[in-house]
Structures are given as C-alpha cells and as structure tokens.
Amino acid sequence: MQDDLVFGAFHDEPILTTGSSKRHLNAEAMWRDELLARCRGKRKPTGNGAGWSTEVAVEAYVVTIRGAAGPGADGLIRPLLKQWRAKRCSFAAFSLPAVQSVIRFKWATYARRQDWVVTA
C-alpha cells in the first residue's frame, strides 16, 4: 500500500482495529476503505527518493471468533483472564495478535469513552 496512506492512518499507533458484524467480508476492501477514512486530510506525499519505494507491506489479521469483543464472559478477554489467573495459560497469550486486536478494539470503542466520562 502507499506509505502516505498507511502512515496517515496509523498516527503512531502500532496496530489498527475495526469491527464488523458480517460473517463473510472482503477484508482487503474493508481495510482499504478504513485506511482511507482514517487518513482523510492527513496524507503527506513522501516522494520517491533514489532507491526508496513508496510502498509498504501491511499485514491484516481477522479475528473470526464470534463475539470476541463482547462484554464480560461473552467476550474473549474475561475468560482468558480467568484462565491466566488459574495458571492454565501463559501471560504470553495476551501478546497474540488476535488478543491484542480485541483489547485495542474494546479500548477504542468502549473503555476510552468511559475513561473520558470518569475524568471529565
């Protein structure tokens, strides 16, 4: 993908998340639209210096666990925390891309808003 599109959308974040309620989706088209929407007005052409490419590789992970970002025991995070507290899984499970995506999605969608309300 074009570097100005990617860098404009990420804003110094290491990972982007989005959600979908569709069972079957075209992840490539969905992410292209998402990147365009997130970087609208923030793209800065980087030019093409000698030997440099304006293309960057981007990986997309799709979490196909129904309700993974659901609240409480219906989601992925609380049961995983329960397993970790009972020493049935390693803390490394929380660094898996799918788990990181769910955590970031929940933070961006719910927790950040709650944090704003509490600190306001």
Residue pairs with C-beta under 8 A, 6 or more apart in sequence:
1 32
1 35
1 55
1 56
1 58
2 54
2 55
2 56
3 46
3 54
3 55
3 56
4 39
4 43
4 44
4 45
4 46
4 54
5 35
5 36
5 39
5 43
6 35
6 56
6 58
7 39
7 44
7 46
7 56
8 38
8 39
8 42
8 43
8 44
9 16
9 34
9 35
9 36
9 38
9 39
9 42
10 16
11 38
11 42
15 97
15 100
15 101
15 104
16 34
16 35
16 38
17 101
17 102
17 104
17 105
17 108
18 30
18 31
18 34
18 105
19 69
19 105
19 109
20 30
27 60
27 62
28 60
31 58
31 60
46 54
47 54
48 54
61 97
61 98
61 101
63 98
63 101
63 102
65 76
65 98
67 74
67 75
68 75
68 76
68 98
68 102
69 75
69 76
69 102
69 105
69 106
69 109
70 76
72 78
73 79
75 102
75 106
76 98
76 99
76 102
77 99
77 102
77 103
77 106
80 89
80 93
80 94
80 99
83 89
83 93
84 90
84 91
84 93
84 94
93 99
94 100
94 103
